[in-house]
Amino acid sequence: MPEGSSRGGIYCMATIPAARRQGLAAAVLASLLRAGKDVNATDFWLQVTAANHDAQALYARAGFRAAGRYVYRQDSRQGAPAAH
């Protein structure tokens, strides 16, 4: 969290497939939110892909809501999956 800010951010949270649906991501998310509140964060942001419906449901249960959208583009010449 940047000094002087009251906003905390969660970036790049992932769970390996074999560990999904066990409550681990919810526990990690709750710990991150508590840690942010411990340093006076009053507002949190995160990013999740439109295709990741399970993560969106997790974040909605934690009180997050969609606040915006953007198109994420990658250069397919650098090994990123090409859009079809």
RARA-V621141 format. One record per residue. N is the residue number from 0. RES is the residue in one small letter. SS is DSSP state (a for helix, b for strand, c for the rest). Layout:
BEGIN
n & res & ss
N & RES & SS
N & RES & SS
END
This chain:
BEGIN
n & res & ss
0 & m & c
1 & p & c
2 & e & c
3 & g & c
4 & s & c
5 & s & c
6 & r & b
7 & g & b
8 & g & b
9 & i & b
10 & y & c
11 & c & c
12 & m & c
13 & a & c
14 & t & c
15 & i & c
16 & p & a
17 & a & a
18 & a & a
19 & r & c
20 & r & c
21 & q & c
22 & g & c
23 & l & a
24 & a & a
25 & a & a
26 & a & a
27 & v & a
28 & l & a
29 & a & a
30 & s & a
31 & l & a
32 & l & a
33 & r & a
34 & a & a
35 & g & a
36 & k & a
37 & d & a
38 & v & c
39 & n & c
40 & a & c
41 & t & c
42 & d & b
43 & f & b
44 & w & b
45 & l & b
46 & q & c
47 & v & c
48 & t & c
49 & a & c
50 & a & c
51 & n & c
52 & h & a
53 & d & a
54 & a & a
55 & q & a
56 & a & a
57 & l & a
58 & y & a
59 & a & a
60 & r & a
61 & a & c
62 & g & c
63 & f & c
64 & r & c
65 & a & c
66 & a & c
67 & g & c
68 & r & c
69 & y & c
70 & v & c
71 & y & c
72 & r & c
73 & q & c
74 & d & c
75 & s & a
76 & r & a
77 & q & a
78 & g & c
79 & a & c
80 & p & c
81 & a & c
82 & a & c
83 & h & c
END
